[in-house]
Amino acid sequence: RLALLKSALSKSNIPKTKISLYDWNKSKKNYSIETIGHFTKRYPQKNLFFIIGSDSFCEFHRWHRFNDILKKCSLLIVKRAGTEKKLAKQLARFCKLKLLKKIRTQNPFSSTYKTLKNNQVYILSDRIKPISSSLIRKKLNKNQPLGGLVLKQTEAYLKNLPKNIKDT
C-alpha cells in the first residue's frame, strides 16, 4: 500500500502532501483519533483533514471517539454511489446534535477558503470517479482491466502482485 500511495502522490497536484509512517508498524490497535492527536501535536498551526468515503461516514457515529475527531480536524467526505440518502440523514443528525459547524460542497483547496476551521465537513463530489478498493480487488482477481480506476503505472504494479496480497 505504501508503494501505491507513493506512486499516486507523485502524480498528484495536491500541494504540500506528505506520507507519514506514524501508524505503519504499530503492534497494537490504533484508533483514528490517536493518529489525529499525533498530527495535531506535531503540526499545531495546521488544519488537518480526515478523508472518508460517504459509506464509512454513514457509520461514523459508531467510531471510537468520533466526536473528538470532529473537534480536531475537518472531514473530506468522498461521495460514493448509492449512499446519498444515508449520507443526507447522517449529516442532518450530526447538525441537529450540533456536532458540525458547517457543511460545504466546494473544494476546500480552492482560493475561496483562506481560513479553514476544524469541525467542518467538505463533501467532494465533482471530478471524483466512482471507485473503491473492493471494486479494484474484484477486477484484479478476475484478471479484468482496471479501465482508468488507477494510474497506468499503478495498474501494472498491482497486476504483478501475488494473489494473496491482492486480496488485502
Secondary structure, 3 states (H helix, E strand, C coil): CHHHHHHHHHCCCCCCCCCCCCCCCCCCCCCHHHHHHHHHHHCCCCCCEEEEEHHHHCCHHHCCCHHHHHHHCEEEEECCCCCHHHHHHHHHHHHHCCCCCEEECCCCCCCCCCCCCCCEEEEECCCCCCCCHHHHHHHHHCCCCCCCCCCHHHHHHHHCCCHHHHCC
